[in-house]
């Protein structure tokens, strides 16, 4: 009896709440701290069933754990929020043949700090403007944030059923796998690759992969990715502008120096041809052709060297194209090529420099004619994807351009034509960009080439 009283005194001095119930769920013991939480005196509860005093429905999470400890005779620990007293509790349940001993600790403050940290991490993850995601060590997605959904177009539940490999283009897959495997071995990786959007487009991404390490073991990989497609496009435009500046400086310095002696050479070749007999006439034809070629290069250099800032005005793009077709019609007829148009009558006015746009379509039609030495057709097709833009396609069925060469078109002095200079296409791109438009080339070797020009409609 004395020993029992001593034990009660010891338990009563413990600051945690402690109580016990028998196999019939009747209170058999309760210390002062537990009595405070139950808002009853111990003598008011001893001998009464816990679930008649405190509803199983209201305390269902507690009942489930207590019942398991009682049935299975196993120790149970859990955390739960006790709504009636607005307290987070850490609960430890110890079973015995006679019932349960239950220890309750108030962890509200500790839990609050933990929840605050979790909310900080959740906020960093959820509201991060960059795509943030996690993989297991096999590369399967474990979580993605909303920015990742927006960047690639898949919903979170779709990501969680796939790995990263279907999202990487074939030509980038080996490199991307290598970086991922290094991250899975504990080495943080920074690299650029490409990713496939759900709609089929391919974007450029800058990626950081970091190992997830728990107890000194890599259990997964974190990833942060940013869409840099526009940045890369801007860099290309800047590079193109630098090229144009270099060509302009070159043109300004040499074009005039070439034209004066060129005029003299043309005149003297003509005089010699008239005055000299017994010389093969084909020699003079070769010289005149080469002089014409020098003159063409000089003209294109001068065009690039001229200031491109001219007065913009509202003009009907359909009329500009019709004028070019009229101008190029005879040359097309001589090359057995049919010029055809579609939907030009529906086009709005454009804010443009008419002479420059005429030069664009002259260059494109000339290129198409030269790509079809055996004749064919050139289609000029207009469409309106929306109220703010006009798309014009120049489509030929010539010999086409190899895919690996398309990206080089527009570089100074790069051309796929035997006698070309590359300056005409460079000038064409410069004009389109100055009109706040875009020019893209698609081609299938042996089948033909399509030039896509997008221009803003006049407001």
WOKARA-V436109 format. One record per helix or strand of 2 or more residues. SS is the DSSP state (h for helix, s for strand). FROM is the first residue (numbers start at 0). TO is the last residue. If there is no record, write none. Layout:
SS | FROM | TO
SS | FROM | TO
This chain:
h | 1 | 12
s | 16 | 21
s | 25 | 29
h | 31 | 37
h | 41 | 44
h | 49 | 52
h | 59 | 71
s | 75 | 81
h | 82 | 84
s | 86 | 95
s | 98 | 105
h | 107 | 125
s | 130 | 135
s | 139 | 143
h | 145 | 151
h | 155 | 158
h | 164 | 166
h | 169 | 183
s | 188 | 195
s | 201 | 213
s | 216 | 226
h | 228 | 274
h | 280 | 304
s | 312 | 315
h | 316 | 333
s | 336 | 341
h | 343 | 345
s | 348 | 351
h | 353 | 369
s | 375 | 385
s | 388 | 395
h | 402 | 405
h | 422 | 433
s | 437 | 443
s | 447 | 455
